[in-house]
Amino acid sequence: MATIVKADVLVSWNFKHIVNLDKIRGYNGINYQLGHNMIEIRTPKEIINYENTNP
């Protein structure tokens, strides 16, 4: 779904099925074969910038 709606990033804690290097390569390989853009798949820790949050 994230590919179809052209999301910039998919964020998940699901390390077994989504945020997994082999799976990400597979997802993007299929995206490439079908002419879609690659998708960034990251964990929340990689996205949240704690330095800019107010206490």
N, C-alpha and C positions, 0 to 999 in steps of 0.2 A: 504494500500500500504506500509506503514511504517513497518508493521509486516512482510510482504512478503519479503521485501528487507533487513530485519534484522537491521533496524536502531536502534542506541543506544537510541536516544531520539527524540521525536516529540515535537517541540516547536510551540506554537500557542497563540494568543491573544483571540481566540474564546472561551470565558468562558461558553457560553450557550450550545454549541454542542461538544466541545472537552476537554477543560481544566475544567472539572467538575467531582468532586469525584465520583458521582454515575455512570457517563458515563465511566470514567476510569476503575472502577471496572467491569463494563459490558464488555468493550473491552478486558480486561485481562482475564475475565472469559471465554469468547469465545476463546481467544488465548490458554488458558490452555486446554479447551475441545478438541481443534483441534491439540494439540501437539506443538503449537508454543511457543516461548519465550514471557515473559511479556514485555511490552513496557513502558518506562518512558515517561510521558506526562507532560510537564512543560511550564511555561510562560517564555518569554524572560528575565524578571527580575530575575528569579531563575537561569538562565544560565550565564548571563553576569556578569563578575567580573570587577567591576568598579575600583577597587584598582590597577589593572595592566594595565590600559589604559593610554597612554601618552596624555598630554594636547595639 
